[in-house]
Amino acid sequence: MSDISAAALRGAVDLSTLRDRPQTPASGAASAQPGLPDVVVDVTDATFGQILELSNTVPVVVDLWAEWCGPCKQLSPIIEKVTREQGGRVVLAKVDVDANPQIAQGFRAQSIPMVVALIGGQPVPMFTGAVPEEQVREVFGRLLELAAQNGVSGSVAAGEPGEAPAEPEEAPLPPLHAEAFDAIEAGDYQRAITAYEKALAENPRDEDAKAGLGQVRLLARVQHLDLQAARAAAAEAPLDPEAQFAVADLDIAGGHVDDAFGRLLDLFAALPADERMPVRERLVELFDLIGAADPRVGVARTRLASLLF
């Protein structure tokens, strides 16, 4: 997580190429009008200039995500929830980096999830990777303080005018999924793990429970880790699986998927055959967490297969 400060407004990220891009109407796109369809909007390369303009009135949080990104699916709902709680003092702009590469390039996004705020058209780093809800709230508080210091303390009245049609109510979560979700919000990852494990015991084909279990196990493993200490321990013990697992988990949580896979595959190759199984199991778990559709998983699986045979 980055430290939000006034100095961040003097960063080197150049968004000028996106400011004057032709703006075509798009469903859910924000404008600098007093009212918005919602405080959470989808933004494209073509409509990003409107978001830059809006940031002169109200701070805008930009969530850079992709469908294949496992940590994004953990972080994005938290950011949306905290945004809505601000009562229009913050707008959330969601950017699918696969569909909008120019925005991703403008922010120099090396990994996702990446969350950046805009204040008066200037980018302010917030954080990369999945973080707990408590930290998200803390960063939002700092963002509002910085925005006020720079004269950006307006608000938007979502839904006025041209209020968007109400979305149909979502079906309630299955009881064990709801229990897991409540536990995650409370920071009780072990209770969430237990709930997802029970759900899988009842239905081994429950893909949502499987994905949720992988994500919450990762959060539980990294919540008390210190990155510098973990990297130092891994450097001192290159063949210690637990030391390497810690850094790989932190890399996954931070969106550095290739680094995590490469570290564990190198470890797998270096270990004696009878000591490789835990590394293989952790790799398979991380493959499932990131998702088979991610091309990086395919590359890593291919290398793992070559090492096995």
C-alpha positions as a printed NumPy array, in Angstrom:
array([[  0.   ,   0.   ,   0.   ],
       [  1.336,   3.411,  -0.94 ],
       [  1.536,   6.307,   1.475],
       [ -0.945,   8.938,   0.318],
       [  0.514,  12.429,   0.59 ],
       [  0.521,  15.745,  -1.22 ],
       [  3.817,  14.771,  -2.84 ],
       [  1.938,  12.095,  -4.78 ],
       [  0.317,  14.845,  -6.84 ],
       [  3.724,  15.58 ,  -8.334],
       [  4.135,  12.014,  -9.645],
       [  5.576,  11.142, -13.02 ],
       [  2.462,   9.469, -14.467],
       [  1.348,  11.396, -17.564],
       [ -2.361,  11.169, -18.366],
       [ -2.397,  14.015, -20.873],
       [ -2.863,  11.672, -23.82 ],
       [ -6.171,  10.537, -22.339],
       [ -7.487,  13.965, -21.363],
       [ -8.546,  15.191, -24.795],
       [ -9.582,  11.887, -26.307],
       [-12.919,  12.103, -28.192],
       [-15.702,  11.316, -25.77 ],
       [-18.47 ,   9.116, -27.068],
       [-21.581,   8.354, -25.059],
       [-21.333,   5.08 , -23.175],
       [-23.634,   3.304, -20.822],
       [-22.593,   3.977, -17.241],
       [-19.917,   6.534, -18.198],
       [-19.4  ,   9.402, -15.805],
       [-19.686,  13.079, -16.652],
       [-18.871,  16.25 , -14.777],
       [-22.564,  16.998, -14.28 ],
       [-23.966,  17.34 , -10.738],
       [-25.729,  13.985, -11.091],
       [-24.421,  10.555, -12.103],
       [-26.194,   7.285, -12.846],
       [-24.209,   5.837,  -9.94 ],
       [-21.134,   6.579,  -7.831],
       [-19.642,   3.382,  -9.336],
       [-19.165,   3.716, -13.097],
       [-17.493,   1.762, -15.878],
       [-14.985,   3.866, -17.816],
       [-13.413,   3.315, -21.234],
       [-10.496,   4.754, -23.176],
       [-13.014,   6.982, -24.979],
       [-14.713,   8.358, -21.833],
       [-11.737,   8.691, -19.487],
       [-11.399,  12.417, -20.198],
       [-14.742,  12.931, -18.447],
       [-13.38 ,  11.241, -15.337],
       [-10.327,  13.499, -15.338],
       [-12.63 ,  16.519, -15.51 ],
       [-14.86 ,  15.148, -12.753],
       [-11.829,  14.819, -10.461],
       [-11.702,  18.636, -10.251],
       [-14.933,  18.453,  -8.246],
       [-14.765,  15.159,  -6.376],
       [-11.933,  12.643,  -5.818],
       [-12.163,   9.71 ,  -8.219],
       [-10.834,   6.268,  -7.358],
       [ -9.74 ,   4.286, -10.431],
       [ -9.881,   0.487, -10.088],
       [ -7.782,  -1.243, -12.776],
       [ -8.949,  -4.851, -13.049],
       [ -9.423,  -7.789, -15.425],
       [-11.77 , -10.748, -15.545],
       [ -8.924, -13.272, -15.202],
       [ -7.455, -11.554, -12.108],
       [ -8.271, -13.512,  -8.946],
       [ -7.136, -10.835,  -6.449],
       [ -9.255,  -8.287,  -8.359],
       [-12.364, -10.304,  -7.568],
       [-11.475, -10.113,  -3.89 ],
       [-10.599,  -6.404,  -3.81 ],
       [-13.114,  -4.771,  -6.183],
       [-16.267,  -5.516,  -4.117],
       [-14.575,  -4.042,  -1.035],
       [-13.647,  -0.837,  -2.9  ],
       [-17.187,  -0.546,  -4.269],
       [-18.704,  -1.026,  -0.818],
       [-16.467,   1.609,   0.804],
       [-17.112,   4.034,  -2.092],
       [-20.878,   3.78 ,  -1.663],
       [-20.529,   4.472,   2.055],
       [-19.008,   7.898,   1.284],
       [-22.361,   9.347,   0.225],
       [-21.2  ,  10.812,  -3.079],
       [-17.927,  12.306,  -1.776],
       [-15.969,   9.751,  -3.857],
       [-16.63 ,   8.288,  -7.311],
       [-15.299,   4.883,  -8.312],
       [-14.23 ,   4.456, -11.95 ],
       [-13.812,   0.795, -12.939],
       [-11.447,   0.083, -15.836],
       [-11.16 ,  -3.309, -17.535],
       [ -7.489,  -3.17 , -18.594],
       [ -7.95 ,  -5.809, -21.296],
       [-10.632,  -3.736, -23.032],
       [ -8.973,  -0.364, -22.339],
       [ -5.201,  -0.711, -22.821],
       [ -4.631,   3.029, -23.281],
       [ -5.779,   3.784, -19.73 ],
       [ -3.612,   0.962, -18.368],
       [ -0.646,   2.334, -20.302],
       [ -1.342,   5.847, -19.062],
       [ -1.16 ,   4.67 , -15.443],
       [  1.867,   2.463, -16.218],
       [  0.049,  -0.515, -14.714],
       [  2.648,  -3.27 , -14.335],
       [  0.332,  -5.515, -12.326],
       [ -3.282,  -5.617, -11.173],
       [ -5.324,  -5.032,  -9.171],
       [ -4.019,  -1.481,  -9.13 ],
       [ -5.984,   1.315,  -7.477],
       [ -5.136,   4.968,  -8.146],
       [ -7.029,   8.11 ,  -7.155],
       [ -7.428,  11.277,  -9.203],
       [ -7.496,  14.684,  -7.506],
       [ -7.734,  17.685,  -9.8  ],
       [ -6.653,  15.506, -12.715],
       [ -3.492,  14.348, -10.929],
       [ -2.899,  10.685, -10.016],
       [ -2.416,   9.639,  -6.404],
       [ -1.196,   6.049,  -5.784],
       [ -3.377,   4.091,  -3.349],
       [ -2.4  ,   0.418,  -3.443],
       [ -1.752,  -2.645,  -5.6  ],
       [ -2.854,  -6.164,  -4.837],
       [ -5.644,  -7.406,  -2.578],
       [ -5.785,  -5.719,   0.822],
       [ -8.174,  -6.145,   3.782],
       [-11.233,  -3.915,   4.117],
       [ -9.749,  -2.171,   7.161],
       [ -6.817,  -0.929,   5.088],
       [ -9.126,   0.169,   2.275],
       [-11.103,   2.308,   4.726],
       [ -7.901,   3.814,   6.11 ],
       [ -6.662,   4.773,   2.639],
       [-10.039,   6.288,   1.691],
       [ -9.864,   8.442,   4.819],
       [ -6.418,   9.72 ,   3.837],
       [ -7.654,  10.342,   0.296],
       [-10.524,  12.554,   1.482],
       [ -8.13 ,  14.527,   3.679],
       [ -5.712,  15.086,   0.799],
       [ -8.538,  16.028,  -1.558],
       [ -9.808,  18.646,   0.925],
       [ -6.303,  20.074,   1.291],
       [ -6.229,  20.56 ,  -2.486],
       [ -9.665,  22.153,  -2.716],
       [-11.454,  19.077,  -4.081],
       [-14.235,  18.472,  -1.588],
       [-17.404,  18.398,  -3.64 ],
       [-19.88 ,  15.58 ,  -3.986],
       [-22.157,  14.073,  -6.599],
       [-25.821,  13.241,  -6.345],
       [-25.96 ,   9.771,  -7.824],
       [-29.146,   9.006,  -9.682],
       [-30.125,  12.668, -10.329],
       [-30.993,  13.479, -13.037],
       [-31.627,  10.569, -15.398],
       [-31.716,   8.003, -12.676],
       [-30.68 ,   4.597, -13.947],
       [-33.21 ,   1.776, -13.751],
       [-33.024,  -0.189, -10.569],
       [-31.084,  -3.401, -10.954],
       [-32.879,  -6.609, -10.092],
       [-32.169,  -7.871,  -6.629],
       [-29.494, -10.52 ,  -6.497],
       [-30.413, -13.935,  -5.233],
       [-29.355, -14.423,  -1.604],
       [-26.086, -16.24 ,  -1.043],
       [-26.224, -19.855,   0.097],
       [-25.942, -19.976,   3.912],
       [-22.337, -21.202,   4.017],
       [-21.263, -18.649,   1.401],
       [-22.97 , -15.907,   3.39 ],
       [-21.21 , -17.096,   6.535],
       [-17.863, -17.012,   4.727],
       [-18.535, -13.523,   3.355],
       [-19.451, -12.182,   6.802],
       [-16.318, -13.762,   8.261],
       [-14.112, -12.168,   5.59 ],
       [-15.61 ,  -8.749,   6.306],
       [-14.853,  -9.303,   9.999],
       [-11.281, -10.349,   9.196],
       [-11.91 , -13.849,  10.561],
       [-10.309, -15.77 ,   7.723],
       [-10.21 , -19.114,   9.528],
       [-13.994, -19.058,   9.99 ],
       [-14.391, -18.209,   6.301],
       [-12.099, -21.111,   5.352],
       [-14.165, -23.49 ,   7.472],
       [-17.403, -22.298,   5.868],
       [-16.075, -22.732,   2.331],
       [-14.683, -26.169,   3.189],
       [-18.112, -27.215,   4.472],
       [-19.705, -25.915,   1.27 ],
       [-17.284, -27.993,  -0.83 ],
       [-17.902, -31.052,   1.32 ],
       [-21.605, -30.692,   0.563],
       [-21.031, -29.973,  -3.132],
       [-17.551, -30.713,  -4.536],
       [-18.589, -28.981,  -7.808],
       [-19.265, -25.648,  -6.128],
       [-16.856, -23.506,  -8.169],
       [-17.693, -20.314,  -6.253],
       [-16.774, -22.007,  -2.981],
       [-13.588, -23.362,  -4.514],
       [-12.555, -19.92 ,  -5.756],
       [-13.5  , -18.28 ,  -2.48 ],
       [-11.541, -20.845,  -0.494],
       [ -8.395, -20.203,  -2.515],
       [ -8.706, -16.447,  -2.105],
       [ -9.341, -16.504,   1.631],
       [ -6.523, -19.   ,   2.25 ],
       [ -4.191, -16.594,   0.493],
       [ -5.421, -13.656,   2.586],
       [ -4.974, -15.677,   5.771],
       [ -1.419, -16.591,   4.834],
       [ -0.286, -13.068,   3.965],
       [ -2.115, -10.973,   6.564],
       [  0.772, -11.005,   9.075],
       [  3.699, -11.27 ,   6.646],
       [  6.312,  -8.55 ,   6.26 ],
       [  7.524,  -8.327,   2.668],
       [ 11.114,  -7.325,   3.416],
       [ 11.512,  -9.96 ,   6.133],
       [  9.967, -12.635,   3.902],
       [ 12.274, -11.817,   0.996],
       [ 15.314, -11.837,   3.286],
       [ 14.347, -15.245,   4.68 ],
       [ 13.799, -16.635,   1.182],
       [ 17.191, -15.342,   0.023],
       [ 18.916, -17.017,   2.976],
       [ 17.14 , -20.351,   2.426],
       [ 16.578, -20.829,  -1.321],
       [ 15.532, -24.474,  -0.896],
       [ 13.194, -23.933,   2.07 ],
       [  9.645, -24.386,   0.707],
       [  7.965, -22.418,   3.5  ],
       [ 10.26 , -19.43 ,   2.964],
       [  9.634, -19.492,  -0.791],
       [  5.883, -20.008,  -0.309],
       [  5.676, -16.813,   1.763],
       [  7.227, -14.645,  -0.946],
       [  5.165, -16.325,  -3.678],
       [  1.969, -15.629,  -1.711],
       [  2.924, -11.977,  -1.306],
       [  3.678, -11.748,  -5.025],
       [  0.29 , -13.231,  -5.911],
       [ -1.483, -10.853,  -3.513],
       [  0.4  ,  -7.969,  -5.113],
       [ -0.49 ,  -9.055,  -8.647],
       [  3.028, -10.269,  -9.551],
       [  1.79 , -13.598, -10.845],
       [  4.719, -14.449, -13.128],
       [  7.202, -13.814, -10.299],
       [  5.31 , -16.14 ,  -7.965],
       [  5.015, -18.937, -10.508],
       [  8.658, -18.593, -11.566],
       [  9.868, -18.748,  -7.96 ],
       [  7.947, -21.939,  -7.19 ],
       [  8.818, -23.618, -10.477],
       [ 12.502, -22.891,  -9.888],
       [ 12.154, -24.376,  -6.393],
       [ 10.391, -27.447,  -7.795],
       [ 13.225, -27.987, -10.285],
       [ 15.91 , -27.641,  -7.6  ],
       [ 14.419, -29.991,  -5.002],
       [ 14.941, -33.779,  -4.886],
       [ 12.034, -35.707,  -6.381],
       [ 10.788, -36.937,  -3.002],
       [ 10.5  , -33.358,  -1.644],
       [  8.606, -31.813,  -4.541],
       [  4.99 , -32.702,  -3.712],
       [  4.213, -29.714,  -1.413],
       [  5.522, -27.332,  -4.071],
       [  3.412, -28.95 ,  -6.745],
       [  0.331, -28.752,  -4.521],
       [  0.898, -25.074,  -3.828],
       [  1.349, -24.371,  -7.545],
       [ -1.892, -26.152,  -8.386],
       [ -3.685, -24.162,  -5.68 ],
       [ -2.379, -20.899,  -7.113],
       [ -3.267, -21.982, -10.661],
       [ -6.861, -22.481,  -9.505],
       [ -6.839, -19.13 ,  -7.723],
       [ -5.684, -17.166, -10.781],
       [ -7.881, -19.167, -13.158],
       [ -7.275, -21.429, -16.135],
       [ -8.208, -18.64 , -18.576],
       [ -5.175, -16.576, -17.558],
       [ -2.417, -17.172, -20.153],
       [  0.228, -17.065, -17.405],
       [ -1.313, -20.159, -15.869],
       [ -1.02 , -22.01 , -19.172],
       [  2.65 , -21.128, -19.49 ],
       [  3.384, -22.199, -15.915],
       [  1.443, -25.459, -16.289],
       [  3.445, -26.287, -19.387],
       [  6.721, -25.749, -17.567],
       [  5.532, -27.793, -14.58 ],
       [  4.593, -30.649, -16.9  ],
       [  8.041, -30.547, -18.522],
       [  9.668, -30.751, -15.078],
       [  7.481, -33.69 , -14.102],
       [  8.289, -35.716, -17.165]])
